[in-house]
Amino acid sequence: MSQRSVVAGIVQHQVQKLRKHLKQRAKHLHDLLQQVIDSLVLTSLAATAGLVVWCVAPFLVVTMPLGIFLSNFGQTSSGIDRMVIKCSTLLSPASIIPFNEFDSLGELGEPWRAVLANFACYAVLLVAVRAACLRNADRWLGRSANSSRPLAADPPFH
């Protein structure tokens, strides 16, 4: 087995983990929105819109302005400028998939570093969001800290 196929296998495994992670985040976002919005359809639409914004906004807010700012107005930009622009695309959780599909992770330097940096950033974000959710769950669900009444069973998720 060649080194390239080993790297491709590991990258595919990381992409599968990322897809699973995104599905979990979508469910958590859906559950959070369901507490605020009563309609299941509106909750699903809001969760989907949130994920779309999360995937598109980094490209529109960070990558495109960096590309314009560092473009040197038609001149060839330096390697560092191109690297900064390409690395800024990793702010979107969906960006690692095209890098993998078009076999262009090598453009970011070492593919391992790019994938691990992307994974580490989203792991830190996951821990922060989870901690915030656990810390504020009672308040967001309308439970009082002194309440001794049993909680109603949640309806099954469909």
C-alpha positions in Angstrom: 0.0 0.0 0.0 1.5 3.4 -1.0 1.8 6.3 1.3 -0.6 8.3 -0.8 -3.4 5.7 -0.4 -2.7 5.5 3.4 -3.1 9.3 3.6 -6.2 9.2 1.4 -7.7 6.6 3.7 -7.0 8.6 6.8 -8.4 11.8 5.2 -11.5 9.9 4.2 -11.9 8.7 7.7 -11.6 12.2 9.0 -14.1 13.5 6.5 -16.6 10.7 7.7 -16.0 11.8 11.3 -16.6 15.4 10.3 -19.9 14.5 8.5 -21.0 12.6 11.7 -20.0 15.6 13.8 -22.1 17.9 11.5 -25.1 15.6 11.8 -24.8 15.7 15.6 -24.5 19.5 15.7 -27.5 19.7 13.4 -29.5 17.6 15.9 -28.3 19.8 18.8 -29.1 23.0 17.0 -32.5 21.5 16.1 -33.2 20.6 19.7 -32.2 24.0 21.0 -34.4 25.8 18.4 -37.3 23.5 19.2 -37.3 24.9 22.8 -37.7 28.4 21.4 -39.9 27.7 18.3 -43.0 25.6 18.8 -43.4 24.4 15.2 -41.4 21.4 14.2 -41.2 22.5 10.6 -40.0 26.0 11.5 -37.4 24.5 13.9 -36.1 22.2 11.1 -35.9 25.2 8.7 -34.1 27.3 11.3 -31.6 24.6 12.1 -30.9 24.0 8.4 -30.5 27.8 7.8 -28.1 28.0 10.7 -25.9 25.2 9.3 -26.0 26.8 5.8 -25.0 30.2 7.3 -22.2 28.5 9.3 -20.9 26.9 6.1 -21.2 29.9 3.8 -20.5 32.9 6.2 -16.8 32.2 6.7 -16.2 32.2 3.0 -18.1 35.5 2.5 -16.9 37.3 5.6 -13.3 36.1 5.8 -12.0 34.3 2.7 -13.3 36.7 0.1 -12.2 39.9 1.8 -8.8 38.4 2.4 -8.6 37.4 -1.2 -9.4 41.0 -2.2 -7.1 42.6 0.3 -4.1 40.3 -0.5 -4.7 40.2 -4.3 -2.2 43.0 -5.1 -4.6 44.2 -7.8 -3.8 41.7 -10.5 -0.2 41.1 -9.5 0.9 37.6 -8.6 0.5 37.2 -4.8 3.2 35.6 -2.7 3.0 32.1 -1.4 2.3 33.2 2.1 -0.7 35.3 0.9 -2.1 32.3 -1.0 -1.6 30.0 2.0 -3.4 32.5 4.3 -6.3 32.6 1.9 -6.5 28.9 1.5 -6.2 28.2 5.2 -9.0 30.7 5.9 -11.3 28.5 3.9 -11.0 25.9 6.7 -13.1 28.2 8.9 -16.1 26.6 7.2 -16.9 23.1 8.3 -17.9 22.1 4.7 -14.6 23.3 3.1 -12.5 20.2 4.0 -14.8 18.1 1.7 -13.8 19.8 -1.6 -10.2 19.8 -0.5 -10.4 16.0 -0.1 -12.5 15.4 -3.3 -10.1 17.4 -5.5 -7.0 16.0 -3.8 -5.8 19.5 -3.1 -5.0 19.2 0.6 -1.3 19.3 -0.4 -1.9 23.0 -1.3 -2.3 23.7 2.4 1.2 22.3 3.2 1.1 19.0 5.0 -2.3 17.4 4.7 -2.1 16.1 8.2 -1.7 19.5 9.7 -4.6 21.0 7.8 -7.0 18.2 8.7 -5.9 18.0 12.3 -6.0 21.8 12.7 -9.6 21.8 11.2 -10.6 19.0 13.5 -9.0 20.6 16.6 -10.8 23.9 16.0 -14.2 22.3 15.7 -13.5 20.1 18.7 -12.8 23.1 20.8 -15.9 24.8 19.4 -17.9 21.7 20.3 -16.7 21.6 23.9 -17.5 25.3 24.3 -21.0 25.0 22.9 -21.7 21.9 24.9 -20.4 23.5 28.1 -22.7 26.6 27.5 -25.7 24.3 26.8 -25.1 22.2 29.9 -24.6 25.4 32.1 -27.8 27.1 30.8 -30.1 24.1 30.1 -32.3 24.7 33.1 -32.8 28.3 32.4 -33.4 27.8 28.7 -35.9 25.0 29.4 -37.7 27.1 31.9 -36.9 25.0 34.9 -36.4 26.6 38.3 -33.4 25.6 40.4 -35.6 24.9 43.4 -38.3 22.8 41.6 -38.9 19.4 43.0 -41.6 18.3 40.5 -40.6 15.6 38.0 -39.8 16.6 34.5 -42.2 15.7 31.7 -41.0 13.1 29.3 -39.7 14.5 26.0 -41.5 13.4 22.9 -39.5 11.1 20.6 -37.4 12.8 18.0 -38.5 12.0 14.4 
